Amino acid sequence: LPRQNGNAVAMTEPLWHEDEELRALLRNILNNESSCTQVALCNRNMTETALYPLKEAMRKNITVQTLQLDCNPQLGDVAVMDLVDALQTNTTLTSLSLKNTGISDKAGRHILRWLQDKNVSLLDCQLRDNTGIPEELQHQIAVQLGYNITAQHATPICVASTQKET
């Protein structure tokens, strides 16, 4: 098992212990490998339990800049809120994609509070295809991302929307 601060990170879901490539990815995240700047775990049928090892690995990570968890509709609010909590001190993540992850306004409000209170590095937060997040909340998140963009003098990357891409 990968280790973080001397403690093994539990990989109880088949997702992690049946796929050597994913185990290697998790080790790279845990070890802050400089080549590990983008993590895409889209369409993996991830659940709250399956997200746990990644959440714990991201807690102290300083290399991942892009995290994509799209098309994992069973993740839901609790898993995403736990992930956001794990990212409280992260200053390297600039893009978080949570399209079609089964989240509602509860997780959306949690993301907004994180952006307002703690995070200044995130520039892109994709929330499309989560019909439980009202457009007004998506707008508030986009405005908060705009503050981060302005603070970093960067170009805007995202606008959150529930509209499906065509």
NORBEL-V446833 format. One record per residue. N is the residue number from 1. RES is the residue in one letter. PHI is phi in whole degrees, -180 to 180 (* if undefined). NEAR is the number of other ideal C-beta (glycine too) atoms within 12 Angstrom. Layout:
n->{N & N}
res->{RES & RES}
phi->{PHI & PHI}
near->{NEAR & NEAR}
//
This chain:
n->{1 & 2 & 3 & 4 & 5 & 6 & 7 & 8 & 9 & 10 & 11 & 12 & 13 & 14 & 15 & 16 & 17 & 18 & 19 & 20 & 21 & 22 & 23 & 24 & 25 & 26 & 27 & 28 & 29 & 30 & 31 & 32 & 33 & 34 & 35 & 36 & 37 & 38 & 39 & 40 & 41 & 42 & 43 & 44 & 45 & 46 & 47 & 48 & 49 & 50 & 51 & 52 & 53 & 54 & 55 & 56 & 57 & 58 & 59 & 60 & 61 & 62 & 63 & 64 & 65 & 66 & 67 & 68 & 69 & 70 & 71 & 72 & 73 & 74 & 75 & 76 & 77 & 78 & 79 & 80 & 81 & 82 & 83 & 84 & 85 & 86 & 87 & 88 & 89 & 90 & 91 & 92 & 93 & 94 & 95 & 96 & 97 & 98 & 99 & 100 & 101 & 102 & 103 & 104 & 105 & 106 & 107 & 108 & 109 & 110 & 111 & 112 & 113 & 114 & 115 & 116 & 117 & 118 & 119 & 120 & 121 & 122 & 123 & 124 & 125 & 126 & 127 & 128 & 129 & 130 & 131 & 132 & 133 & 134 & 135 & 136 & 137 & 138 & 139 & 140 & 141 & 142 & 143 & 144 & 145 & 146 & 147 & 148 & 149 & 150 & 151 & 152 & 153 & 154 & 155 & 156 & 157 & 158 & 159 & 160 & 161 & 162 & 163 & 164 & 165 & 166}
res->{L & P & R & Q & N & G & N & A & V & A & M & T & E & P & L & W & H & E & D & E & E & L & R & A & L & L & R & N & I & L & N & N & E & S & S & C & T & Q & V & A & L & C & N & R & N & M & T & E & T & A & L & Y & P & L & K & E & A & M & R & K & N & I & T & V & Q & T & L & Q & L & D & C & N & P & Q & L & G & D & V & A & V & M & D & L & V & D & A & L & Q & T & N & T & T & L & T & S & L & S & L & K & N & T & G & I & S & D & K & A & G & R & H & I & L & R & W & L & Q & D & K & N & V & S & L & L & D & C & Q & L & R & D & N & T & G & I & P & E & E & L & Q & H & Q & I & A & V & Q & L & G & Y & N & I & T & A & Q & H & A & T & P & I & C & V & A & S & T & Q & K & E & T}
phi->{* & -61 & -120 & -133 & 52 & 81 & -107 & -69 & -91 & -63 & -123 & -86 & -90 & -54 & -49 & -89 & -94 & -101 & -128 & -61 & -62 & -69 & -63 & -65 & -61 & -62 & -60 & -63 & -66 & -61 & -90 & 53 & -62 & -64 & -79 & -97 & -106 & -128 & -123 & -122 & -123 & -87 & 55 & -113 & 55 & -72 & -116 & -57 & -65 & -68 & -77 & -52 & -60 & -66 & -57 & -66 & -67 & -75 & -55 & -116 & -71 & -127 & -118 & -71 & -106 & -129 & -127 & -118 & -124 & -56 & 59 & -125 & -66 & -89 & -62 & 76 & -61 & -61 & -63 & -69 & -65 & -63 & -63 & -60 & -62 & -68 & -92 & -53 & -105 & -70 & -120 & -107 & -70 & -110 & -140 & -128 & -113 & -125 & -66 & 53 & -115 & 71 & -96 & -120 & -63 & -61 & -69 & -60 & -64 & -64 & -62 & -60 & -61 & -61 & -66 & -71 & -97 & -126 & -98 & -123 & -97 & -69 & -113 & -139 & -136 & -90 & -124 & -56 & 65 & -114 & -67 & -81 & -101 & -62 & -60 & -62 & -67 & -61 & -64 & -62 & -65 & -62 & -63 & -63 & -62 & -60 & -63 & -64 & -62 & -61 & -63 & -98 & 54 & -108 & -95 & -57 & -111 & -136 & -135 & -74 & -157 & -91 & -71 & -73 & -71 & -116}
near->{19 & 28 & 18 & 25 & 13 & 9 & 15 & 18 & 32 & 22 & 29 & 19 & 27 & 16 & 27 & 34 & 18 & 14 & 18 & 12 & 15 & 27 & 24 & 18 & 33 & 39 & 26 & 25 & 40 & 34 & 23 & 21 & 21 & 14 & 15 & 26 & 22 & 23 & 36 & 24 & 37 & 24 & 18 & 29 & 20 & 35 & 25 & 27 & 23 & 31 & 42 & 27 & 38 & 46 & 37 & 30 & 43 & 40 & 28 & 25 & 37 & 23 & 27 & 38 & 27 & 30 & 41 & 28 & 43 & 30 & 26 & 34 & 27 & 25 & 38 & 28 & 27 & 24 & 32 & 45 & 30 & 27 & 41 & 41 & 25 & 31 & 36 & 24 & 20 & 31 & 20 & 29 & 38 & 30 & 29 & 44 & 32 & 47 & 34 & 30 & 46 & 31 & 44 & 26 & 25 & 23 & 35 & 36 & 26 & 32 & 40 & 33 & 21 & 33 & 35 & 19 & 15 & 23 & 32 & 24 & 30 & 41 & 31 & 32 & 50 & 37 & 41 & 27 & 26 & 40 & 22 & 25 & 37 & 21 & 21 & 16 & 30 & 33 & 20 & 25 & 41 & 32 & 22 & 31 & 38 & 25 & 22 & 32 & 26 & 15 & 16 & 20 & 9 & 20 & 13 & 19 & 23 & 30 & 21 & 37 & 23 & 26 & 16 & 12 & 12 & 4}
//
